[in-house]
Amino acid sequence: MKVKKLLTLTATAILSLTLVACSTDNKSEEEKTSSSDKVITVGATANPHAEILNSAVKPLLEKEGYTLNVKVFNDYVLPNKALSEKSLDANFYQHIPYLEEYNKKNNDNLAYTVKVHLEPMGVYSEKVKSISELKDGAIVAVPNDPTNESRALKLLAKEGLIKVNDKEILTAKDITENKKNIEVKEMGAEQLPTTLKDVDLAVINSNYALQAKLNPTKDSIAIESKDSPYSNIIAVREDDKDSEKIKALDKAMTSPEVKKFIEEKYDGAIIPSF
């Protein structure tokens, strides 16, 4: 009888330990889930996107109990791939036409929530002080992704350097008039500031211009108008649009504090879209 009783007590003890262990593991998983729900990971290009996130948005989210983790990217392709692969909760670096073109080419369905700011694209040169000074056969560098190349060519057409087809997406093949016989050189957007010494003109996105210490409103010889449709957005996965984390991020991104930061920090080079 004593042996049977001892075995019963041992079995009860083992069962209790097992239940405690399972309870601890479950609690640990719940705690991990709860903890991850309070961390928002956003991919961004360095300047101004990561700067806005770290300087102006992070403190606002901390007040709401969230930790903002900013991952910096140096190109325009990887942040969308990382978002699709769920290593990011959102990204902040692109405009709507770029996102739509990315979705079409990659059979993806990334969405956007809020418009944050406009970065006017500018024309820069170390060789001439105005577009009219360009010589015959000049080399003009433009971004090589479809939407930003289209923006660049439309800006050059607006300045009277070329004429282009009336369509949304343009390449150099859509130039219909080129009186100065310019050579259009398509390059990665991030490379354009470094090519200024080698080309006659470069049409550069404001984020990369700022990164290269170029002020779009002071250093460019031509710039997009303020009514440009290319506002930068918060991009997310479609099924996360209404999550609590994204709602908190959107609220912070479009707050009066962020608007004031953009206006004061960039002095008109970047314009709030809210």
N, C-alpha and C positions, 0 to 999 in steps of 0.2 A: 504493500500500500504506500509505504514511504517513497519507494522508487517511482510509482505512478504519479504521486503528488508532486514529486520533484520535477518529473518530466512535464507535467501540466504547467507548473510555475515557470519552467524554462521556456516552454512554448509561448506562454502569455507574454513573457518578457521580450522574447524575440519579435512577436507580433507588434508589441507596443513600440519597440525601437523602429520597426519597419514603418509603422504609421507615422511616427514622429519624423523619420527621414523623408517620407513621401510628402508630408505636410510642409517640411522645410524646403524641399525642392520646388513644390508648387508655389510656395510663397516667394521663393527666389525668382521663379519665372515671371510671376505677377509683378514683382518689383522691377525686374528688368524691362518688362513691357511698359509699365508705368513710367519708368525712367526714360526710355527711348521716345515716348510720346511727348516728352518735354524738351527734346533736342531737335532742332530744325537745321538740316544740312543743305546749304545752298551753294551751287556752283556759280562762279562769276569770273569775268575777266578783271584784271587788276584795277585799272583806273578808267572810269570812276566807280564802276559797279561794286567791287570789293571794298573800296574806300567808303562809299555810301553805307554799305551794309555794316561794316565794322565800326565806323565813327558815329553814325546817326541811328541805325536801326537796332543794333545789338543792345544798347542801353534800354530802349523802349521795350524790347522783348523780355529782357531780364526783369523788368518791373512786373511783367505778366507771368513770371515763373518759367520762362523758356530760356534755353541756352542756344545761341546761334553759332553754328559751325560753318565758317566760310571756306570753301575750297577754291583756290585760284587756278584758272586755266589760261593758257596762252594762245588758244586758237578758237575757232567758231564751231568746230565739229564735235569735239569730245564732250562738251557739257550736255548736249542733247542725248548722246549715247549713254552717258552716265545716268541721266535722268530716266531713260527708258529701262536701263538695267537696275534701277532702284538703289543705286549708291548715293543718289541725291534725292531730297524731297522736292526741290525746285531749282530752277536756274534763273539768272538775271544777267542778260548780256545782249539779247537779240530783239528784233522788231517782228511784227506780225507777218509781213511778207516772207521774211527769212524762215520763220517757223513753218508757215504753210508750204514753202518750197521743200523744206527738210522732210516734212511728213509725206509729201508726194513722192519724193525720191527714195525714201526709206520705208515706205508702207507703214508708217507709224501714225499714231493719233494723239500726240502730245497737244495739250491745250494751254490756254493762258487765262489769267485772272484779271490783273489790273495793269493799266498803263502807268509808267512811273515818270519817264522823262524823255525828251528828244535830244539827240546828239547830232546837230547839223553837220553834214559831211562838208569838208572844205578842200579847196585846191591850194597846194603849197608848191613853192619853188625856191631854189637857191640861185637860179640863173636869170630869172626875169621878175619884174615887179608887177606885170599885168599880163593877162592872157593875150592881149593884142600884140605884145612884143615877141611872141613865139615865131621862130623862123621856120621856113619850109622844111619838112622832114623831121620835125621835133618828136622826141620820144615822150609819151605820156603814160604813166603807170596807173593802173586802176585795180581794185580788188577783183579776185577771180571767182568769187561765189556769185551765183546768178542775181540775187536781189541787190547786193551792194554794187556789182558792176553796172546794173541797170541804173541805180541811183547816180553813179559817177558819170555815166554817159549822158544821162538827162541833164545833169548839172553843166557839163561841157556844152551841151546843145543850148541850154538856157543862156550861157555866156557867149553864144554865137560862134564857137570854134568849129562845131560840126552840126549836121542835121541827122536825125535818126528816124526810124520807123515809129509809127504811132501804136505802140504795144507795151504791155506791162513789163515783160522780161526781155532784156536786150543784151546782145553781145556785140563785139566789134563788127560782126557780119551785118548788123542792122544799121550801120552808118550809111546814110544815103548821099551825103555830101561831105567832102573832106578837102576843102580848097587848099589847105596848107600841108596836105599829105602827111598828117601826123601818123606816127606808128604807135598803136595802142599795145602796151605791154601788160598782160594780165599776171597778177602776183597774189600770193597770200596776203590778206589784209594786214596781218601782223608784221610783214616784211617791209611795207611801204615806207615808213619813216626812214629806214636805213638806206633806201634807194635814192634819196633826194640828191645826193652828190653825183649820181650816175645818170639821172634822167632830167628832162627839162621841166616836167610837171609831174606831180603825184596827187591823186585824189584819195584822201585819207579819212577813215572813220575817226570821229572825235576821241573815242576811248584810246586808240593807239596814238593819236596826235598828242593828247595830254600826257600819255606815258612817256613820250619822247620830248616832253617839255615844250610842246608847241601849243600856243593858245589859239583856238579856232577863230575867235573874233578879232584877234590882233595880228596873227601871223599868216592867216590865209589870204590869198589874193581873190578868192571867190568862195561863197558859202551858200549852202541850201537856205531857202526861206524858212521862216518860223512855222509856216502852215504845212510843212512836210508831213506826210502820213506815217513816218517811220518811228513812232514812239517806242521806246524800249519797254519790255513787259516782264512780268513774272510768269515763267512757263512751268507747268506742272503736268503730272499724269492725269488723264481725264477722270479716273475714279478717285482722285485725291482732291479735286477742286473744292469740295465742301467740307474737307476735314478741319478739325479744330486748329491744327497746326498751321494750315495754309490760311485760314481766316485770320489768325493772329498775325501772320507774316504780312498779309495784305493790308491789314489795319495799320500796322507800323509803317509799311512802305509808303502809304498815302496819307501820312499824318502831317499836321502843321509843322512839326519839328523837322521832318525830313525835307519838306518843301523849303523851309527857311535855310536848312543846311545847303541844299543844292543852289539856291539863289545866291547865298553869301560866299560859298566856297568857290563856285565856278564862274561867277560874275558874268552871266549871260552866255558862256560857252556851252552850257547845258541848261535846258529849259524844262521845268516841271510840267508834267502832262495831266495834272489833277488839281 
